[in-house]
């Protein structure tokens, strides 16, 4: 091989080496937020990375946050494992993101999957009642949840009213809940997120799209798109939380809906989820929610339009539907 050929090989080698180095640096620096941790981090690096993410928390400001961050940084230095690091930074997480921020361990995720309960749609007389339990399971469970609600409502014949029961729904994942009852919602803008994740949410063919009607959708549910143009009563109690509250907010501002029952739990804030190398998920609150009319919901309970006890809510809803002409 001549000198020119050798020079070309050397140049190619340097280019490949530089590319690999840059790629490695990119993965090292930006990979963690995508769930890619390479190489496996030390407990201290891991903790410092998580603390940097918490800077986008809705309460990550002022002396309380500064003190929590200092205490966490000190504790991280003594952590012997990634799990110990998670325990150390948990207090700081609560300060940065508030009550709705937490670390969901692998065991907790598995428990949610094993306790999956499917929603139901029952028709009594001319009223269809959709009961939505909490859900935070597998993608297959999310699809099952959505389809059971959507097909149940689509098959409801000759109804003149609907009830969406969100009582005792602690939340989980909002997409199956909202998509499942999309037959009762109009197409178009549902709500908006504020803060670090500012964006509008749109309903298009039963799926939620982020930022615009043609924006990215986290789901691709294939469900009936028939709309039920009937009055909708929504039932809430003190356990209606998080994604269940997001589902409630999706109905706010519609003149054919009314809510009944007790104030909700007050977790209508917006969480970003980060995949951690231990298999845990870090949920960090970095925004709040506005309904389609611009009303802002933070972390206060949402009062019902017609206050009742949780037990009396169905009766009150039925009476209202009757006044709306559904008998």
C-alpha positions in Angstrom: 0.0 0.0 0.0 1.4 3.4 -1.0 1.7 6.5 1.2 -1.5 8.0 -0.1 -3.5 4.8 0.7 -2.0 4.7 4.2 -2.8 8.4 4.7 -6.4 7.7 3.7 -6.7 4.8 6.1 -5.3 6.9 8.9 -7.7 9.7 8.2 -10.6 7.3 8.1 -9.5 5.8 11.4 -9.3 9.2 13.0 -12.8 10.1 11.6 -14.3 6.9 13.0 -12.5 7.4 16.3 -13.8 10.9 16.6 -17.3 9.8 15.6 -17.4 7.1 18.2 -16.0 9.5 20.8 -18.6 12.1 20.0 -21.4 9.5 20.0 -20.2 8.1 23.4 -20.1 11.6 24.8 -23.6 12.3 23.5 -24.9 9.1 25.1 -23.1 9.9 28.4 -24.5 13.4 28.5 -27.9 13.2 27.0 -28.7 9.5 27.1 -30.0 9.4 30.7 -33.1 11.5 29.9 -33.9 9.0 27.2 -33.5 6.1 29.6 -30.0 5.3 28.2 -27.4 5.0 31.0 -24.0 4.1 29.5 -21.7 3.4 31.2 -23.6 2.5 34.3 -23.4 5.5 36.6 -21.8 5.7 40.0 -24.2 6.5 42.9 -22.8 10.0 43.1 -23.1 10.8 39.4 -26.5 9.2 39.4 -27.7 11.4 42.2 -26.3 14.6 40.7 -28.0 13.8 37.4 -31.4 13.4 39.1 -30.9 16.6 41.1 -30.2 18.5 37.9 -33.5 17.2 36.4 -35.4 18.4 39.5 -34.5 22.0 38.6 -37.6 21.9 36.3 -39.9 21.1 39.2 -42.7 23.5 39.9 -41.4 24.3 43.4 -37.6 24.1 42.6 -36.9 27.7 43.7 -36.1 29.6 46.8 -34.4 28.7 50.1 -36.3 25.5 50.8 -35.2 24.0 47.5 -31.6 25.2 48.0 -31.4 23.6 51.4 -33.0 20.3 50.1 -30.6 20.2 47.2 -27.6 20.8 49.5 -28.7 18.1 51.9 -29.3 15.6 49.0 -25.9 16.4 47.5 -24.2 15.7 50.8 -26.1 12.4 51.3 -25.3 11.3 47.7 -21.6 11.2 48.5 -22.2 8.5 51.1 -24.5 6.3 49.0 -23.2 2.9 48.2 -25.7 1.9 45.5 -28.1 3.4 43.0 -31.0 2.3 45.3 -29.5 4.1 48.2 -29.1 7.2 46.0 -32.9 7.1 45.2 -33.7 6.9 48.9 -31.5 9.9 49.6 -32.9 12.2 46.8 -36.5 11.3 47.5 -36.9 14.1 50.0 -35.5 16.6 47.5 -37.9 15.3 44.9 -40.8 16.1 47.2 -39.5 19.6 47.7 -38.9 20.3 44.0 -42.0 18.7 42.6 -44.4 18.7 45.6 -46.8 16.0 46.7 -47.4 14.5 43.2 -43.8 13.7 42.7 -42.4 10.3 43.6 -40.3 7.4 42.5 -42.2 4.3 41.3 -40.1 1.3 41.9 -40.1 -1.9 39.9 -42.1 -3.7 42.6 -44.7 -0.9 42.7 -45.0 -1.1 38.9 -45.5 -4.9 39.1 -48.1 -4.5 41.8 -50.0 -2.1 39.5 -49.9 -4.6 36.7 -51.1 -7.4 38.9 -53.9 -5.4 40.3 -55.3 -4.3 36.9 -59.0 -4.0 36.9 -60.9 -3.5 33.6 -63.5 -0.7 33.3 -67.1 -1.4 32.7 -70.0 0.1 30.8 -73.5 -0.8 31.9 -76.8 0.4 30.5 -79.8 0.7 32.7 -82.9 2.1 31.1 -81.7 4.8 28.8 -78.5 5.7 30.8 -75.1 4.3 30.1 -72.7 4.3 33.1 -69.0 4.0 32.4 -67.0 3.1 35.6 -63.3 3.9 35.3 -60.9 2.3 37.8 -57.3 3.5 38.2 -54.9 2.0 35.7 -51.1 2.0 35.4 -50.2 -1.3 33.8 -48.7 -2.7 30.7 -49.4 -1.4 27.1 -51.6 -4.4 26.6 -53.6 -3.5 29.6 -53.9 0.1 28.4 -55.3 -1.1 25.1 -57.7 -3.5 26.8 -58.9 -0.7 29.1 -59.5 1.7 26.2 -61.3 -0.8 24.0 -63.6 -2.0 26.8 -64.8 1.5 27.5 -65.0 2.6 23.8 -66.7 -0.5 22.5 -69.0 -0.5 25.5 -70.2 3.0 24.8 -70.3 2.5 21.1 -72.7 -0.5 21.6 -75.0 1.4 23.9 -78.2 1.8 21.9 -81.1 4.3 22.4 -79.5 6.0 25.3 -80.3 9.6 26.3 -77.7 10.2 29.0 -74.3 9.0 30.3 -72.6 8.8 33.6 -68.8 8.7 34.0 -67.9 7.4 37.4 -64.4 8.5 38.5 -65.0 7.7 42.2 -62.2 5.7 43.9 -60.0 6.3 40.8 -56.5 7.1 42.1 -55.2 7.8 38.6 -52.3 6.2 36.7 -52.3 6.8 33.0 -54.7 9.3 31.5 -54.6 8.2 27.9 -56.7 5.0 28.2 -59.2 6.9 30.4 -59.8 9.8 28.1 -59.6 7.8 24.9 -62.0 5.3 26.4 -64.7 7.9 26.9 -63.9 9.9 23.8 -67.4 9.1 22.4 -68.6 11.6 25.0 -66.1 14.3 24.1 -65.9 16.6 21.0 -62.9 16.4 18.7 -60.4 19.2 19.1 -58.8 20.9 22.0 -59.2 19.1 25.4 -57.0 21.0 27.8 -53.5 22.5 28.1 -50.4 21.9 30.2 -48.4 24.8 31.6 -44.9 25.0 33.0 -41.9 23.1 31.6 -44.1 20.9 29.5 -46.3 23.7 28.1 -48.6 22.4 25.3 -52.2 22.0 24.2 -53.8 18.6 24.1 -56.2 17.6 21.2 -58.5 14.7 20.7 -58.4 13.3 17.2 -60.1 10.0 16.3 -60.0 8.8 19.9 -56.3 9.5 20.5 -54.7 12.4 22.3 -52.3 14.5 20.2 -49.7 16.8 21.8 -49.2 20.3 20.7 -51.4 20.3 17.7 -54.2 18.3 16.0 -51.5 16.7 13.8 -49.0 16.5 16.6 -47.4 13.5 18.1 -49.7 11.0 19.8 -48.4 8.7 22.6 -51.0 6.1 21.6 -52.6 4.5 18.5 -55.8 3.1 19.8 -58.1 1.6 17.2 -61.5 2.3 18.6 -65.0 3.2 17.4 -65.3 7.0 16.6 -69.1 7.3 16.8 -70.1 10.2 19.1 -72.8 10.0 21.6 -74.5 13.5 21.8 -76.1 13.1 25.2 -75.8 14.9 28.6 -72.9 13.6 30.7 -72.9 13.4 34.5 -69.5 12.9 36.2 -69.1 11.4 39.6 -66.1 12.3 41.9 -65.0 11.7 45.4 -61.9 12.4 47.6 -60.0 9.5 45.9 -60.5 10.9 42.4 -56.9 11.8 41.7 -54.2 12.6 39.1 -55.2 11.1 35.7 -58.7 10.8 36.9 -58.7 14.5 37.5 -57.2 15.0 34.0 -60.2 13.0 32.6 -62.5 15.2 34.6 -60.9 18.4 33.3 -61.3 17.1 29.7 -65.0 17.5 30.2 -64.8 21.0 31.8 -66.3 23.9 29.7 -68.8 21.7 27.9 -72.3 22.8 28.4 -73.8 19.3 28.4 -71.8 18.1 31.4 -72.2 18.4 35.2 -70.2 17.0 38.1 -71.6 15.4 41.2 -70.1 14.2 44.5 -67.2 15.2 46.7 -64.1 17.4 46.0 -61.3 15.5 44.2 -58.0 14.7 45.8 -56.1 17.7 44.3 -53.5 16.1 42.1 -54.3 17.8 38.7 -50.7 18.7 38.2 -48.5 17.6 35.3 -45.8 15.0 35.7 -42.9 14.1 33.5 -41.7 10.5 33.8 -38.0 9.5 33.7 -36.8 5.9 33.3 -34.1 5.1 35.8 -31.4 2.4 35.5 -32.8 0.5 38.5 -36.0 0.0 36.6 -37.7 2.6 38.7 -39.6 5.6 37.2 -39.2 9.1 38.6 -42.3 11.2 38.4 -41.5 14.9 38.6 -44.3 17.6 38.7 -43.3 20.4 36.3 -46.6 22.0 35.3 -50.3 22.4 35.9 -53.4 22.1 33.8 -55.8 24.5 32.1 -59.2 23.4 30.8 -60.5 24.4 27.4 -61.8 27.7 28.8 -58.5 28.7 30.4 -59.3 27.9 34.0 -56.1 26.8 35.8 -56.0 23.8 38.1 -53.1 23.3 40.4 -53.1 21.0 43.4 -56.3 22.0 45.1 -59.3 19.7 45.2 -61.8 20.3 42.3 -65.2 20.9 43.7 -68.3 19.3 42.2 -70.9 21.4 40.5 -73.5 19.6 42.7 -71.9 18.8 46.1 -73.1 15.5 47.5 -71.6 12.6 49.4 -69.9 10.0 47.2 -72.8 7.6 47.9 -75.5 10.1 47.0 -73.8 11.2 43.7 -75.4 8.5 41.4 -78.9 9.5 42.6 -78.2 13.2 42.1 -76.8 12.5 38.6 -79.9 10.5 37.6 -82.2 13.3 38.8 -80.2 15.9 36.7 -80.3 13.7 33.7 -84.1 13.4 34.1 -84.3 17.2 34.1 -82.3 17.2 30.9 -85.0 15.1 29.4 -83.4 11.7 29.9 -86.0 9.5 31.6 
